[in-house]
């Protein structure tokens, strides 16, 4: 008997947008929400590329939550690279990016990977907790004690993102974690189209209903729409079900939002977005740009961006240093190993005669690790059958002196005529 995860995914364009830049995926063990940004021609492409790439991890089987955690992180990094390659091929998409919140169920654990301000919540025993931390400017303000969580809800810079997948950072900093889950848990993944317009108390109330995940997901989206829902809304609800027979079939994978359809690229060539715009959800970017009384916050934002750039450089330096150490260790090991091989000797056959070899009977690619250092006049055919077989199979000698002694013995045997 195993516990089963029952999930449902719903995505809605909202009441203002003309296209859906969110994407979502609910599979047998993987659940993902992505919220794209970069304008009409970029956000939908970014979230779709990311979700479709990350969805590939749903087909694997993981021996541990740590394996799943690493697989998720690797998938997000791979998605980031795909986004950069897409921008290279389609310059009009420069600046597109996407948030990602994803989790994989492995036994009694959830492996989680997260970047941006989409969220993962856990409802357990009626208590709702936010599992992920928003990578936003206002969250940094809250963490530093500059504003309260209540002030963050209405702060003019609340839509400024500090981290996303996209063509901005080749090595994005991704949060990962492993959380224990038990039967009866209800998990929620959502874009900020829900969390920005529906209170956590209301979310908790709807999640606490005993309705099915699909009904609860529909209710959450309707609640966002009733609040005006100017942004796209994507919701995934996943339940940890009681024990079921292993023969039960896995959930059918569901893809929603822009990832559910074919990728479409706009033809606006040469469109470029400046960095400040890249960090904003498109719907709110104009409103934020009109603010003129937040000079202190603007300075703090610039300082945070500079700090993040320094941290990214440090990560790259540490990574390169680690690679350098591994390469240096490999070179040292290769040198030491090669020197050891050259302290070895053996007797073998060369052109029908007995020869002394230095090295070992092995090669690295096309390069042999041994060579003849001394030819002799002893014909292998002049040796008795027993000695012939030994020479052809090679006779190991611990040193050059030992090799010379073996050769002298073979010369004696050959001259005695016993091999004729």
N, C-alpha and C positions, 0 to 999 in steps of 0.2 A: 504494500500500500504506500502511495506517495501523495504528498500535498500537491494540489494543482493551482495554477494561477489563471484566473478568469478575467479577461480584460476587454475593454471597449474603447473605441476612439471616435471622436466627433470633431469636425472643424467647420467654422462658419466665417464668411467673409466680413461680417459685421455690418453696421448700418452706414458707414461712410466710405470705406474702401471700394475701389472698383475691381480689385483682384486680391486673391488670397496669397499672402506671402508666408503663411504658416505651413508647416508640414508635420505629419505625425505618423507613427507606426506602432501597431500593437501586434505582437507575434506570440509564438509559443512560450518564449522566455524573455524576449527583448521588448522594451517599451521606450519610445523616443518622441520628444517634442522639439521642434526647431522653429524659431521665429526669425524670418529673414528681414534684411534691411538693405538699402542701397537704391531706393527709388523703384518706380514701377517696373523698370526693366532688369532689376537685379535681385531684389529680396526673394522673390518666388524661386528664381533659379538657384540662389544660394542654399535656401532651406531644402529644396528638392534634392540637390546634389548631395548635401550632407546626410539627409535621412536615407536616401537610396544606398549610399556607401555604408553607413552604419548598420543598415538592415541586414547586410551580409553576415553579420556576427550572429544572427538568430539561428543559423543552420548548424553552427558548431555545438559540440558538447564539451563542457568544461569540467575538469576533474576537481577544481577548487574555485572558490569565489575570487581568489587572487588571480587565477588564470583569466577569469572573465573580466576582472578589473583591468588587467593589462591589455586584453583584447579590445575593450571599449576605448581605452586611452589611445591605443594604436589606431583604431578606426577613426577617431576624431582627428588625429594628426594626419592620417591619410586623406580624410575629407578636406582638411585645410589645404593640403597640397593640390587636390583636385580643383578646389576653388581658385587657387593661384594659377594653375594651368589654364583654366577656363578663361580667366581674365586676360592672360597672355594671348589667347586665341581670339578673344572678343574684347578689345580695349574699351568698348562702350559700357562694359560691365564693371569697369574699375571702381573699387570702393564697396562692392557688394560684400555682405557678410551675413552671418547668422548666429543666433544663440543655439545651444544644444543642451538639453537635459535628457539623460538616458540611463536606463538601469537594466540589468540582466539578473534573472532569478537563478540561483544555483543552490539547490537544497534549501536550507533554512536561512539563506543570506541573499541580500541584494547587493550586487556590485554596481556602483554608481559613478558616472562621469558627467561633469557639468561645466559649462562656460556660458556667461551671459546672465540674463535676468529671467529666463523661463524658470519655472520652479518645480520641485518635487516635494509633495507633502505626504505625511503618514498619519492616518487616523487609527489610533489604537485605544480600545476601551473608552471610546468617546472623546479622547483628547487628540487635538490636531496639532502637529508640529511641522515646522518647515525644515526639511532635511538639507536643502541646498542653501547657499548664501549668494545673494545677488551680487554680480560684479558690476555695480553701478556707482556713479559718483556720490549719490545721496547715501548709499550704504556705507561708503567710506566715511562720509560726514557723521553718520550715526555711530560707526565703530570708533571714531576718534572723539566722540562726545560733543561734537559741534552742534548737532541738532538731535531732536528726539525722533523715535520711530513715527510718532503722529505727525510731526512736522515734515518728515520725509514723504508722506503721502501726498502733500500738496506743494512740495518744493518745485520751483520752476525748472530746476535741472534734474528732475527725477528720471528723465528719459536718457540721460547721458550714460553710455555703456563704457566700461573700462576694459573689458575683454570680450572678444568675439572670434569666431572662425572667419577667415576671409583672406584677402590678399594684403592685409596690413602687417601681419606678423608671421614670419616663417616658422617660428617655434612658439605657438600659443601656450600660455600657462593654463592647464586644465586641472580642475579639482577632481579628485577621485576619492572614493571611500567604500567601505563595506559595512552594511547595516544588517543586523540580525532581524529576521521577520518570523512571525508566528501566524498560525491559522487564525482567521478573524481579522487580520490587518487589512486595511483598505488604503491603497496607494493612489495618489493623484499626481499626474504630470500635466502642466498647463503652461500656455504662453501668457504673457502679461496682459493679453486681452481679457483674461479672467481676473487675475490677481490684482490688476490695477483698478478694477471697477466694481468688484464684488468683495465685500468685507470677509475677513477670515472667519468671523463668527457665522456669517451666512453660509460660507463654504462648508464649515464644520457641520452645520445643521443639515444641509442637503446630503453631505457624505454619510451622515449618521443614519439616514433612512435605510431601511432594510431592502430597498428596491435593488434590482439587478444593476450591474455596472453600466449597461447601455442606457437604462432609464435615468440613472443618476447623472451620467455624462450629458444626456439631453437636457436635463433640468438645469445643470450648471450653465450650459450654453444659453438656454432661454433666460436665465437670471441675468447674465451679462447683457443680453439684448435688451432686456427690460430696463437696464441701467444706462442704455444709450449705445453701448458697445461700438464706439467709433473705430476701434482696432479689430483686427482679425482675432478670432477666439478659437483656440484648439485645446481640447480636454481629453485626457486618457485616464480612465479609472481601472485599476487592477485589484482584484480581490485574491487573498490567499485563502483558498477553499479548504474545507475539511478533507480528510484522507479519502482518496478515490483509488480504484484498481489501476494498476499500471497499464492495463490494456486500454484505458480511456484514450481516445484520440486527442492530440494536442489542439490548442486553439487555432482556428484558421487565421492567418495573418491578414491584417487590415491596414491599408495605407490611406491617409486622408490628406486634404489640403493640396498644395501645389505638387507634392511628390506623387500624387495619385494620377497625374496626367503627364503627357509628353512635355519635355523641356521646350520652351519657346524663347528665342532671343530677339530683342528689339533691334531695329536697324539703325538706331541713333549712334552713328560712329563718332568717336572722339569725345563723348561726354565724360567729363572728369569731375569727381567730387573731392572737395577739400577735406582734410583730416577731421576738423570739428564736426562736419556733417556726417562723416562716417560713423561717429560714435553716438549718433542720435537715431532713435526710432523715427522713420520718415514722417509719420503723422504729426509728431510733436516738434519737429525740428524748426519749423517756421516760428512757432510761438516762442520757443526758447530763444531764438535769435533776436527777438524784439526786446528782450530784457536788457535794461541798461543800468540797473541799480545793484548788480551783484558782483561789483569789482573784486571784493574780497574772495568770494567763492570762485570767481574766474582765476584769480591768482593761485588759489588752492588747487584748482583743477589742473592748471599748468604744472604746478609742483608735483601733483600726483602722476601726471603723464610723464614728466621727466623721471620721477622715481621708478615708474614701471619700465621705462626704457632702460634705465640703469640696471634694474633687476633682470630684464631680458638679456642684456649684455653679459651680466654676471653668469646667468644660466648657460649662455653659449660658451663663455670662457671656461666654466667648470666642465661642461660637456666635452669641449675640445681638449681640455687638459686630461680628462679621463680617457678619451680616445688615444691621446698621445702616450699616456702611461701604459695603456694596454698594448699599443704598437711597440713601444720601447721594450716592454717585457717580452713581447714576442720576438723582437730582434735579438735581445740578449739570450733568450732561450735557444733561438736558432744558432747563434754563434757558439754557445756552450755545447749544444748538441752536436754541431758539426765538428768542433774540436775533439769531442769525445770519440766520434766515429774515426777520426784520423789517428787516434791512439790504438786502434784495433788493427789486427793483422790476420791473414788467413792464407792457406795454401790452396791453389786451384789450378785449373788447366788454362793455357793460353796458346793457341795455334798448335795444339797437339803436344805441348811440353808443359812440364811442371813450372809454375810461376808463383812468386810471392806477391800478394796483394796487400795494399794499405787501405783501410776503411772497412765498411760493412757492405754486405750484399743487399743493397737497397738503392733507391733513386728518388729524387724529388722531381717529378715531371720528367723532362728529358735529361736531367743532370744526374749521373751516377755518383754514388757516395764512396766509390772505391776505384783504385787504379793499380796497374802493375808497376811495382817498384824494382822488381828484379826478375829477369828471365834466367832460366837454367838450361842446361843441355840435356836434361833428363827427359827422354821420350816417355809419355804416359803409357804407350803400348809396351814398353820394356818392363813395366812393373807387373808383379803378380795381380791376378784378378781382384783380390781383396783390396790391395793398395790402389789399383786403378779406380775402383768404386769410391774409395775414400777421397781421392784427389778430385774426382769429378763432382762429388757431393760437397767438396771443400773441407779442409781441416782447419779448425780455429786455432789461432796461436795468440797467446796473451800479450806477446811483445815481439819486437824485432829479433831479439836474441833467440826466443823460443822458435820463431819461424825459421831462423838459420839452422837450428838444431834439427828441426823436422826435415829440412831439405837435405842435410848431411845424412840423415838416416835413410831417406829415399834414394840418395846417390849410392849408398852402400848396398841397399836392396837391389837396385838396378844393375850395379856392377857385378854382383854375385851371380848374375845370369839366371836367377830364379824366375825372372819374368819372361825369359825367352822360350 
